[in-house]
Amino acid sequence: MEKSMKKLFIYLTICATAGLSACNKDTLQQVDPNSPTPSSLNTESGIKDFALGVFQKWIADVPGASGSNIMFLGTNNHSILGDEVFSPYGNYGMRYTGQTYSITLPDGTKVINPIGNTQQEQLKSTNTRLSGSTNSFLYEWMACYFTNAQANLLLTSLDNTELKLSGDAATKKAVLSAWAYWWKGFSYSRIGSMYIAGVITNEPGNGLTNGNFVDHDAIITEANANFDKAIDILNGLTENADYDALMTAIIPTFNDNTDITTPAMWIRMINTYKARNFLANHKVATMTAADWATVKTLASAGSLSSDVVFQFGMDPDATNDLSGNFFHPFAFMGEGAAFTFVSERLIQDFKTGDQRFTKNFELLPAAQVNVRSRGLQFGTRWNAIAIEDGGRYATNNSVGIMPLSVSYEEAALMVAEADIHTDAIEAGLALIDEVRDFQGAGLAHVAGTGLNLAQATEELRRERRIGLFQRGVAFYDARRWGVTAPAAQGGGRAGAIVMVPGQYIGSNAAQALPCFMDYNYMDYWDVPQNELDFNAAATGSAPIKN
């Protein structure tokens, strides 16, 4: 039996991909499901609600787990894969997602996970419709293609000559177009950065797709093309009252719709995401000076510390939002839900004196050790302090907000990494110091201390782990740094702190010991069988499975 979802509220229904759904500012709800066509979107209120309805596409009745925020479950997999959090529970396939192949103890004893399979073997075995909610592959795929379909229909609706917009109609139409292209870019970015192949579809949410699967690089190209369309539109916009009013209308209150993302901020956000797309899909070991220049050019034009980026928050009553006091990184880690736990491997990356550790984590009354005997990686001594108690990363009361996608810190650290790898170590270290100061780390600056390339790279690695905790990049980083590759290919992590049960070390108590972890994870996931059962790959398609 898996963990019961004691705080999960079933508060929303999902319409089909072709359906017409929308949100009010305070609540997510369906608009007339009997008129799911572009012709019904000819009023300003209707198209505003439909644009807001992008967020409802994330709530789906997953087999065996109705009313789930599938976008969050997809991003949560990244935190698990990046070993910043862990979950020992089979709900949503989480324990299998984080199935480390083996852990070698200090005395050389190699402990293979209890199932005995590699992650690839295990996840392939549950990539079936019969596996229901245990199929880890389905969440991010479903969420992104539902979102893309909503954006397609929005774009088609904007071409309806019967659509009437008040005030500065040109600005409103442009904002809605940019909004649609942003979400298409976002969706394709996530598909291309996670799956071995995907489908490019621009059908207007009518349920039609195609079986022409292209490789993940082609999906990233499509993502960036949509981002560029949004940039072209935003470059022609000037913030005015109608711009602000529309942005307020299409962003839900629980995601902060009072602080407005201006056109310039939005463009910088897109540049940051394009930099992420490049970096996330290139292995550091093979990157050239030209590659680093590409990253730096994009990230240097990315988000600033003063920018307002899109956010993911919660409603205080937990019923009129996307979380239900459950489907949010902070809620999942809260003691009430306790579905994820902070990894010992994250905690060991904090530097001594880092206030982000001191203020946000505390020792558990009793350590978690090899939870349910499912693997040594499922253990920790640490608990995240709730936001309502002064912490930053957990909540029991639907409190807290975080960047929905990219942020200033991510942009700055991408520039820093590019600098460090192109003989500008001091410039890179100065940016690391800036991010630490911005987050209140209280650490002594590392710029000007004479660090060499290896030392500077380690500072960068640690800061991306800490400064971007729960920001959706932990797996991308581990993959591109080679950490998740098989040990036989140079992957794994040495000196990884693991809670080792006493029976392995001749002790009555578990101990936190430095071990070698062989993750042996897939680089890119297979296309979900949930898709292929109804949309078989056409002749000439790119490979759809590893």
C-alpha positions as CSV (number, residue, x, y, z in Angstrom):
1,M,0.0,0.0,0.0
2,E,1.3,3.5,-0.9
3,K,1.0,6.7,1.1
4,S,-2.5,8.0,1.4
5,M,-3.1,11.5,0.1
6,K,-4.7,12.8,3.2
7,K,-4.6,16.5,2.1
8,L,-5.6,16.0,-1.5
9,F,-8.8,17.9,-2.4
10,I,-10.6,16.9,-5.6
11,Y,-11.7,20.3,-6.6
12,L,-11.5,20.6,-10.4
13,T,-12.4,18.7,-13.5
14,I,-10.5,18.7,-16.7
15,C,-12.2,19.0,-20.1
16,A,-10.8,17.1,-23.0
17,T,-7.9,18.6,-24.9
18,A,-10.3,20.0,-27.5
19,G,-12.6,21.4,-24.8
20,L,-13.0,25.0,-23.9
21,S,-11.9,25.7,-20.3
22,A,-11.1,28.8,-18.4
23,C,-10.4,30.4,-15.1
24,N,-11.7,33.3,-13.2
25,K,-9.1,35.4,-11.4
26,D,-9.8,33.6,-8.1
27,T,-11.1,30.2,-9.2
28,L,-10.5,27.7,-12.0
29,Q,-13.7,26.6,-13.6
30,Q,-15.1,25.4,-16.9
31,V,-16.7,27.7,-19.4
32,D,-19.7,26.4,-21.4
33,P,-18.5,22.9,-22.6
34,N,-21.2,22.8,-25.2
35,S,-19.4,25.5,-27.3
36,P,-15.8,24.4,-27.5
37,T,-15.0,26.1,-30.8
38,P,-13.1,29.3,-31.8
39,S,-16.4,30.9,-32.9
40,S,-17.6,31.0,-29.3
41,L,-14.6,33.0,-28.3
42,N,-15.8,36.3,-29.8
43,T,-16.2,38.3,-26.6
44,E,-13.5,40.0,-24.6
45,S,-14.6,38.3,-21.3
46,G,-14.7,34.9,-23.0
47,I,-11.2,35.1,-24.5
48,K,-9.7,36.5,-21.3
49,D,-11.1,33.6,-19.4
50,F,-9.9,31.2,-22.0
51,A,-6.4,32.6,-21.8
52,L,-6.5,32.2,-18.1
53,G,-7.7,28.7,-18.6
54,V,-4.3,27.6,-19.7
55,F,-3.6,26.8,-16.1
56,Q,-6.6,24.4,-15.8
57,K,-5.1,22.2,-18.5
58,W,-2.7,21.1,-15.7
59,I,-5.4,19.5,-13.7
60,A,-6.3,16.0,-15.1
61,D,-7.9,12.8,-14.1
62,V,-4.8,10.6,-14.3
63,P,-5.7,6.8,-14.2
64,G,-6.1,6.0,-10.6
65,A,-5.4,9.5,-9.4
66,S,-8.2,11.9,-10.3
67,G,-7.9,15.7,-10.1
68,S,-4.1,15.7,-10.2
69,N,-1.8,18.7,-11.1
70,I,0.1,16.8,-13.8
71,M,2.4,19.8,-14.6
72,F,3.6,19.9,-11.0
73,L,4.0,16.1,-10.9
74,G,6.1,16.4,-14.0
75,T,8.3,19.1,-12.5
76,N,8.5,17.2,-9.2
77,N,10.1,14.3,-11.1
78,H,13.0,16.7,-12.0
79,S,13.6,17.4,-8.3
80,I,13.7,13.7,-7.6
81,L,15.9,12.9,-10.6
82,G,18.3,15.7,-9.6
83,D,18.5,14.2,-6.0
84,E,17.5,17.4,-4.3
85,V,14.5,15.7,-2.9
86,F,13.4,12.1,-2.7
87,S,10.1,10.2,-2.3
88,P,10.0,6.6,-1.2
89,Y,6.3,6.3,-2.2
90,G,5.0,4.6,-5.4
91,N,2.3,7.3,-5.9
92,Y,2.7,8.8,-9.3
93,G,5.7,6.4,-9.8
94,M,7.9,8.6,-7.7
95,R,9.9,5.9,-6.0
96,Y,10.7,4.4,-9.4
97,T,11.7,7.7,-10.8
98,G,14.3,8.0,-8.1
99,Q,15.5,4.4,-8.3
100,T,19.3,4.7,-7.9
101,Y,20.9,1.6,-9.3
102,S,23.5,1.0,-6.5
103,I,25.2,2.6,-3.6
104,T,28.8,1.6,-2.6
105,L,29.5,1.9,1.1
106,P,32.9,3.2,2.5
107,D,34.1,-0.4,3.0
108,G,33.5,-1.2,-0.6
109,T,30.2,-3.1,-0.2
110,K,28.0,-2.5,-3.2
111,V,24.2,-2.4,-2.4
112,I,22.0,-2.7,-5.4
113,N,18.4,-1.3,-5.0
114,P,15.9,-3.9,-3.7
115,I,14.1,-4.2,-7.1
116,G,17.4,-5.0,-8.8
117,N,16.7,-3.2,-12.0
118,T,18.2,-0.1,-13.5
119,Q,15.9,2.9,-13.6
120,Q,15.5,2.5,-17.4
121,E,14.4,-1.2,-17.0
122,Q,12.0,-0.2,-14.2
123,L,10.4,2.8,-15.9
124,K,10.1,0.9,-19.2
125,S,8.2,-1.8,-17.4
126,T,5.6,0.7,-16.1
127,N,5.3,2.5,-19.4
128,T,1.9,1.0,-20.1
129,R,-1.7,2.3,-19.8
130,L,-2.3,-0.6,-17.4
131,S,0.2,0.9,-15.0
132,G,-2.1,3.8,-14.5
133,S,-0.7,6.6,-12.3
134,T,2.5,4.6,-11.8
135,N,3.7,5.5,-15.3
136,S,6.1,8.3,-14.6
137,F,6.5,9.1,-18.3
138,L,2.9,10.4,-18.7
139,Y,2.7,13.4,-16.5
140,E,4.9,16.0,-18.2
141,W,4.0,14.8,-21.6
142,M,0.2,15.1,-21.0
143,A,0.5,18.5,-19.3
144,C,2.6,20.0,-22.0
145,Y,0.5,18.8,-24.9
146,F,-2.7,19.9,-23.1
147,T,-1.2,23.3,-22.7
148,N,0.0,23.5,-26.2
149,A,-3.5,22.6,-27.5
150,Q,-5.0,25.4,-25.4
151,A,-2.5,27.9,-26.9
152,N,-3.2,26.7,-30.4
153,L,-6.9,27.3,-29.9
154,L,-6.3,30.7,-28.4
155,L,-4.2,31.7,-31.5
156,T,-7.0,30.5,-33.8
157,S,-9.6,32.4,-31.8
158,L,-7.6,35.7,-32.1
159,D,-8.1,35.4,-35.9
160,N,-11.9,35.4,-35.5
161,T,-13.1,38.6,-37.2
162,E,-16.1,38.6,-34.9
163,L,-13.9,39.1,-31.8
164,K,-14.5,42.5,-30.3
165,L,-12.0,44.0,-27.8
166,S,-12.5,47.3,-26.0
167,G,-10.0,50.1,-25.5
168,D,-6.5,49.5,-27.0
169,A,-7.6,46.4,-29.0
170,A,-4.3,46.1,-30.8
171,T,-2.4,45.8,-27.5
172,K,-4.8,43.3,-26.1
173,K,-4.7,41.1,-29.1
174,A,-0.9,41.3,-29.1
175,V,-0.6,40.3,-25.4
176,L,-2.9,37.4,-26.0
177,S,-0.8,36.2,-29.0
178,A,2.4,36.6,-27.0
179,W,0.8,34.6,-24.1
180,A,-0.1,31.8,-26.5
181,Y,3.4,31.7,-28.1
182,W,5.0,31.8,-24.6
183,W,3.0,28.7,-23.5
184,K,3.8,26.9,-26.8
185,G,7.5,27.7,-26.3
186,F,7.3,26.6,-22.6
187,S,5.5,23.3,-23.5
188,Y,7.9,22.4,-26.3
189,S,10.9,23.3,-24.2
190,R,9.8,20.8,-21.5
191,I,9.0,18.1,-24.0
192,G,12.3,18.5,-25.9
193,S,14.4,18.6,-22.7
194,M,12.8,15.5,-21.2
195,Y,11.7,13.1,-24.0
196,I,13.6,11.3,-26.7
197,A,11.1,12.5,-29.3
198,G,7.9,14.5,-29.6
199,V,5.3,15.7,-32.0
200,I,5.0,19.2,-33.4
201,T,1.4,20.1,-33.6
202,N,-0.2,23.4,-34.3
203,E,-3.8,22.2,-34.7
204,P,-6.2,24.5,-33.0
205,G,-7.1,22.2,-30.1
206,N,-9.5,20.1,-32.2
207,G,-8.2,16.8,-31.0
208,L,-6.2,16.2,-34.1
209,T,-2.5,15.3,-33.9
210,N,0.0,13.5,-36.1
211,G,2.3,10.6,-35.9
212,N,5.4,12.4,-37.2
213,F,7.7,12.1,-34.2
214,V,10.9,14.2,-34.4
215,D,13.9,14.0,-32.1
216,H,14.2,16.2,-29.0
217,D,16.6,18.6,-30.7
218,A,13.9,19.4,-33.3
219,I,11.4,20.0,-30.5
220,I,13.7,22.5,-28.9
221,T,14.1,24.3,-32.2
222,E,10.3,24.5,-32.3
223,A,10.2,25.8,-28.8
224,N,12.7,28.6,-29.5
225,A,10.8,29.5,-32.7
226,N,7.6,30.0,-30.7
227,F,9.6,32.0,-28.1
228,D,10.9,34.2,-30.9
229,K,7.4,34.8,-32.1
230,A,6.5,36.0,-28.7
231,I,9.6,38.3,-28.6
232,D,8.7,39.8,-31.9
233,I,5.3,40.7,-30.6
234,L,6.5,42.0,-27.2
235,N,9.1,44.2,-28.9
236,G,6.3,46.1,-30.4
237,L,4.4,46.6,-27.2
238,T,4.4,49.5,-24.7
239,E,3.0,48.9,-21.2
240,N,-0.2,50.9,-20.7
241,A,-3.4,50.6,-18.7
242,D,-4.9,48.1,-21.1
243,Y,-1.7,46.0,-21.0
244,D,-1.7,45.9,-17.2
245,A,-5.5,45.1,-17.0
246,L,-5.2,42.2,-19.4
247,M,-2.1,40.7,-17.6
248,T,-4.1,41.0,-14.4
249,A,-7.0,39.2,-16.0
250,I,-5.1,36.2,-17.5
251,I,-2.9,35.5,-14.4
252,P,-4.7,34.0,-11.4
253,T,-4.5,35.8,-8.1
254,F,-2.7,33.0,-6.4
255,N,0.2,33.4,-8.9
256,D,0.4,37.1,-8.1
257,N,-1.4,39.1,-10.7
258,T,-0.8,42.5,-9.1
259,D,3.0,42.8,-9.8
260,I,3.0,43.1,-13.6
261,T,5.6,41.5,-15.9
262,T,6.3,44.3,-18.4
263,P,7.0,43.5,-22.1
264,A,10.8,44.0,-21.5
265,M,10.7,41.7,-18.4
266,W,8.9,39.1,-20.4
267,I,11.4,39.2,-23.2
268,R,14.2,38.8,-20.7
269,M,12.4,35.8,-19.2
270,I,12.2,34.2,-22.6
271,N,15.9,34.8,-23.2
272,T,16.6,33.1,-19.9
273,Y,14.5,30.1,-21.0
274,K,16.2,29.9,-24.4
275,A,19.6,29.9,-22.5
276,R,18.3,27.1,-20.3
277,N,17.1,25.2,-23.4
278,F,20.6,25.3,-24.8
279,L,22.5,24.5,-21.6
280,A,20.1,21.7,-20.5
281,N,20.6,19.8,-23.7
282,H,24.3,19.9,-24.0
283,K,26.8,17.9,-22.0
284,V,29.4,20.1,-20.4
285,A,32.2,17.7,-21.4
286,T,31.6,18.3,-25.1
287,M,30.8,22.1,-25.0
288,T,32.9,24.4,-27.1
289,A,33.8,28.0,-26.6
290,A,31.1,28.8,-29.2
291,D,28.6,26.9,-27.2
292,W,29.5,28.8,-24.0
293,A,29.2,32.1,-26.0
294,T,25.7,31.1,-27.1
295,V,24.7,30.5,-23.4
296,K,26.3,33.8,-22.3
297,T,24.7,35.9,-25.1
298,L,21.2,34.6,-24.2
299,A,21.6,34.6,-20.4
300,S,23.2,38.1,-20.4
301,A,20.0,39.3,-22.0
302,G,18.0,37.4,-19.4
303,S,16.1,38.2,-16.2
304,L,17.3,40.9,-13.8
305,S,17.0,40.9,-10.1
306,S,14.4,43.6,-10.3
307,D,12.2,41.8,-12.8
308,V,8.8,40.3,-12.1
309,V,8.8,36.8,-13.5
310,F,5.8,34.4,-13.7
311,Q,5.0,32.8,-10.4
312,F,3.5,29.6,-9.0
313,G,1.7,30.2,-5.7
314,M,-1.2,28.9,-3.6
315,D,-4.5,30.2,-2.4
316,P,-4.9,30.4,1.4
317,D,-7.9,28.2,1.5
318,A,-6.3,25.7,-0.9
319,T,-9.4,25.0,-2.9
320,N,-9.4,27.7,-5.6
321,D,-5.9,27.1,-6.9
322,L,-3.7,24.5,-8.6
323,S,-2.4,23.0,-5.4
324,G,-5.2,21.9,-3.0
325,N,-2.5,22.3,-0.4
326,F,-0.8,19.4,-2.0
327,F,0.4,19.8,-5.6
328,H,3.1,22.4,-5.0
329,P,6.8,21.9,-4.1
330,F,6.3,23.7,-0.7
331,A,3.2,21.7,0.2
332,F,4.7,18.3,-0.9
333,M,7.6,18.9,1.4
334,G,5.4,20.1,4.3
335,E,5.0,17.9,7.3
336,G,1.3,17.6,6.6
337,A,1.7,16.0,3.2
338,A,5.2,14.7,3.6
339,F,5.4,13.3,0.1
340,T,8.9,14.5,-0.5
341,F,11.9,14.9,1.8
342,V,15.1,17.0,1.4
343,S,18.0,14.9,0.2
344,E,21.2,14.4,2.2
345,R,23.0,15.1,-1.0
346,L,21.5,18.6,-1.2
347,I,22.2,19.4,2.5
348,Q,25.9,18.5,2.0
349,D,26.2,21.1,-0.7
350,F,25.5,24.0,1.7
351,K,28.7,25.8,2.8
352,T,29.3,26.3,6.5
353,G,27.5,29.4,7.7
354,D,25.0,29.6,4.8
355,Q,21.9,31.2,6.2
356,R,19.8,29.5,3.6
357,F,20.6,26.3,5.5
358,T,20.4,27.7,9.0
359,K,17.0,29.4,8.5
360,N,15.4,26.7,6.4
361,F,16.3,23.2,7.7
362,E,16.4,21.5,11.0
363,L,17.1,18.0,12.3
364,L,14.2,15.6,12.4
365,P,13.3,14.1,15.8
366,A,14.3,10.7,14.2
367,A,16.1,10.2,11.0
368,Q,14.4,8.6,8.0
369,V,16.4,5.5,7.1
370,N,15.9,3.2,4.1
371,V,12.1,4.1,4.2
372,R,10.0,1.0,3.7
373,S,13.2,-0.9,2.8
374,R,13.0,0.6,-0.7
375,G,16.6,1.8,-1.1
376,L,19.3,3.4,0.9
377,Q,18.9,6.7,-1.0
378,F,15.5,7.0,0.7
379,G,16.8,8.5,4.0
380,T,17.6,11.8,5.6
381,R,18.2,13.5,8.9
382,W,16.7,16.8,7.8
383,N,13.4,18.5,7.7
384,A,12.4,21.7,5.8
385,I,11.1,24.4,8.2
386,A,7.7,25.6,7.2
387,I,7.3,29.0,5.7
388,E,4.7,29.9,8.4
389,D,7.5,29.1,10.9
390,G,10.1,31.2,9.2
391,G,11.4,28.8,6.6
392,R,11.4,29.1,2.8
393,Y,10.8,25.7,1.2
394,A,7.8,24.0,2.8
395,T,4.3,24.8,4.0
396,N,1.4,23.1,5.8
397,N,-1.0,26.0,5.3
398,S,-0.8,26.8,1.6
399,V,1.7,29.6,2.1
400,G,4.4,30.7,-0.4
401,I,5.1,31.5,-4.0
402,M,8.0,30.7,-6.3
403,P,9.1,31.3,-9.9
404,L,7.0,29.3,-12.3
405,S,9.9,28.7,-14.7
406,V,13.0,30.8,-14.9
407,S,14.4,33.6,-12.7
408,Y,17.1,36.1,-12.2
409,E,19.3,33.7,-10.3
410,E,19.2,31.1,-13.1
411,A,20.2,33.7,-15.7
412,A,23.1,35.0,-13.5
413,L,24.4,31.5,-12.8
414,M,24.3,30.6,-16.5
415,V,26.4,33.6,-17.3
416,A,28.7,32.7,-14.4
417,E,29.1,29.1,-15.7
418,A,29.9,30.4,-19.2
419,D,32.5,32.8,-17.8
420,I,34.2,30.2,-15.7
421,H,34.5,27.9,-18.7
422,T,35.9,30.6,-20.9
423,D,38.8,31.9,-18.9
424,A,36.8,34.6,-17.0
425,I,36.8,32.9,-13.7
426,E,36.7,36.0,-11.6
427,A,33.7,37.4,-13.4
428,G,31.9,34.2,-12.9
429,L,32.7,34.0,-9.2
430,A,31.5,37.6,-8.8
431,L,28.1,36.6,-10.2
432,I,28.0,33.6,-7.8
433,D,28.6,36.1,-5.0
434,E,25.8,38.3,-6.3
435,V,23.3,35.5,-6.3
436,R,24.3,34.4,-2.8
437,D,23.9,38.0,-1.6
438,F,20.5,38.3,-3.3
439,Q,19.3,35.2,-1.5
440,G,20.7,36.3,1.9
441,A,23.2,33.5,2.2
442,G,25.6,35.6,4.3
443,L,28.7,33.9,2.9
444,A,32.1,35.4,2.4
445,H,32.7,36.3,-1.3
446,V,34.7,33.9,-3.4
447,A,35.7,36.3,-6.1
448,G,39.2,37.6,-5.6
449,T,40.3,34.5,-3.6
450,G,42.5,33.0,-6.3
451,L,40.3,30.0,-7.1
452,N,41.4,27.8,-10.1
453,L,39.0,26.3,-12.7
454,A,38.2,23.2,-10.7
455,Q,37.5,25.2,-7.5
456,A,35.4,27.7,-9.3
457,T,33.5,25.0,-11.1
458,E,32.7,23.4,-7.7
459,E,31.4,26.8,-6.4
460,L,29.2,27.0,-9.4
461,R,27.9,23.5,-9.0
462,R,27.1,24.0,-5.4
463,E,25.4,27.3,-6.0
464,R,23.2,26.0,-8.8
465,R,22.2,23.2,-6.4
466,I,21.3,25.6,-3.5
467,G,20.3,28.8,-5.3
468,L,18.1,27.0,-7.7
469,F,16.6,24.5,-5.3
470,Q,13.1,23.5,-6.4
471,R,13.4,25.6,-9.6
472,G,13.2,22.7,-12.0
473,V,16.8,22.4,-13.2
474,A,18.3,19.8,-10.8
475,F,18.0,16.9,-13.3
476,Y,19.1,18.9,-16.3
477,D,22.2,19.8,-14.3
478,A,23.0,16.3,-13.1
479,R,22.5,15.0,-16.7
480,R,24.7,17.6,-18.4
481,W,27.4,17.3,-15.7
482,G,27.4,13.5,-16.3
483,V,26.3,12.6,-12.7
484,T,23.4,10.5,-13.8
485,A,25.4,8.5,-16.4
486,P,26.3,4.9,-15.5
487,A,29.4,4.6,-13.2
488,A,31.0,2.5,-16.0
489,Q,30.8,5.6,-18.2
490,G,32.3,8.0,-15.6
491,G,29.0,8.9,-13.9
492,G,27.8,8.8,-10.4
493,R,28.7,10.8,-7.3
494,A,31.5,10.1,-4.9
495,G,31.4,11.2,-1.3
496,A,27.6,11.3,-1.4
497,I,26.2,11.3,2.1
498,V,23.8,8.4,2.7
499,M,21.9,7.3,5.8
500,V,23.4,3.8,6.1
501,P,21.4,1.3,8.2
502,G,23.3,-0.1,11.2
503,Q,23.2,-3.7,9.9
504,Y,25.4,-2.8,7.0
505,I,28.1,-1.3,9.2
506,G,28.0,-3.5,12.4
507,S,26.2,-0.9,14.4
508,N,23.0,-0.6,16.3
509,A,22.2,2.8,14.7
510,A,22.2,4.2,11.2
511,Q,25.0,6.6,10.3
512,A,25.4,9.3,7.7
513,L,28.4,8.1,5.7
514,P,30.1,9.2,2.4
515,C,29.3,6.6,-0.3
516,F,29.4,6.3,-4.0
517,M,26.1,6.6,-5.8
518,D,25.6,5.1,-9.2
519,Y,22.4,6.7,-10.4
520,N,22.4,5.2,-13.9
521,Y,19.5,7.2,-15.1
522,M,18.0,7.6,-18.6
523,D,19.1,10.9,-20.3
524,Y,15.8,11.3,-22.1
525,W,12.6,9.4,-21.4
526,D,10.6,7.3,-23.8
527,V,7.4,8.6,-25.4
528,P,4.6,7.4,-23.1
529,Q,2.7,4.4,-24.3
530,N,-0.5,6.3,-23.4
531,E,0.3,8.4,-26.5
532,L,1.5,5.6,-28.7
533,D,-1.5,3.3,-28.2
534,F,-3.6,6.0,-29.9
535,N,-1.0,7.7,-32.1
536,A,1.5,5.3,-33.5
537,A,4.7,6.7,-34.9
538,A,4.6,7.2,-38.6
539,T,7.1,5.8,-41.0
540,G,10.3,7.9,-40.9
541,S,9.7,9.1,-37.4
542,A,12.7,9.6,-35.0
543,P,13.2,6.8,-32.4
544,I,10.5,7.0,-29.7
545,K,12.1,4.7,-27.2
546,N,15.6,4.1,-25.8
